Amino acid sequence: MFDPNSSLLAGALTRDQLTAALTTAQQAYLDLSSGAKGVSFSYAQGDGTRAVSYQQTDIAQLTAFIQLLQAQLGIVRRPRRTLRFRY
C-alpha cells in the first residue's frame, strides 16, 4: 500500500510544487510520445558545423514518475503495478 508520508516525495515539496511537477512531467510524456521533442540537432554556422544533443528520457521511467506524483497527490491510491506477460 502506498504511504505518502514515507515516499520519496514526502516532506519538502508543497502541494502546488507537486502539481506543477506533475503538469511538467505529463507535458514531457506527451512531447516524447508524439515525437515533438528532438534528441540531436545539427546546424551550420559561419565558422563550421555545430551539433547539440539532449538526453532522451526513457518513457517507462517518465511513466513511473508520473504515477508516483499522482499517488503522492492522492489522485490515484497507489501506482499501477507493472504488467507482466506469461507465455
N, C-alpha and C positions, 0 to 999 in steps of 0.2 A: 504494500500500500504506500502511496506517495505521501510523504510528510513535508510540507512546505517549510517547516521550521528547521529541518536538517538537510535541505537540499543545497546544491552548490550556489544557488542564488539567494539564499536566506540572509537577511540582515542588512547588508549595506545599501541595497537599492530600494528606492521608493516605488510605489505602485505606478506612478507616472513614468519613471525611468524604465521600468519593466515593460510597460505598454509601448513606449517609444522604441525599445529594443525589439519587441515583437513585430511592430509595424515595419521596421527596417529589415528584419530577418525575412518576413513574408515577402517584401518587395524584392529582396535579393533572390529568394526562391523563384518568384515569377520571372525575374530577369534571366536567371540561369536556365530555367525550364524552357523559356521561349527563345533562347539564343540571343537575347537583346544585348548582353554584355560580352565583349570580346576578351580574349585572353592574351593575344600577342598582336602587336601593331608594328608596322614598318613604314617609314616615310623618308622621302629625300629632302635634304636641306642643301643650302648653297655650298656648304663645306663637306658634304658627304651624306651618306645614308645613316639613319638612326633607327633603333628598334627599342620598343618598350614592351615589357612582358608583365603580366599580372598573374598572381597565383589563382589557379582555378579552384573554387570551392567544391568540395565533394557534396553532392546533393543529399546523400544519406546523412552526413554529419549535420547539414543545414536542417534537414527534416527533424532530426533528433533534438537539435537546439530549439526549434520552434515548439516542439512538443513539451520540452522542459519549461519553456517560458509560459506556455498555456497552462501547464499544471501548476506552476508557481502562482499564476494569477487566478487560479480557480476556474478557468474556462472549461477545462476538462479535469476529471477527478484524478486521473493518472495517465501517463503517456501510454500510447498503444504499444503492445508488445510486437516485436519483430515477427513477421510472417516467415515461417519455415516450411518448405515443401518436403514431403517424404515420398520417395519413389519405391 
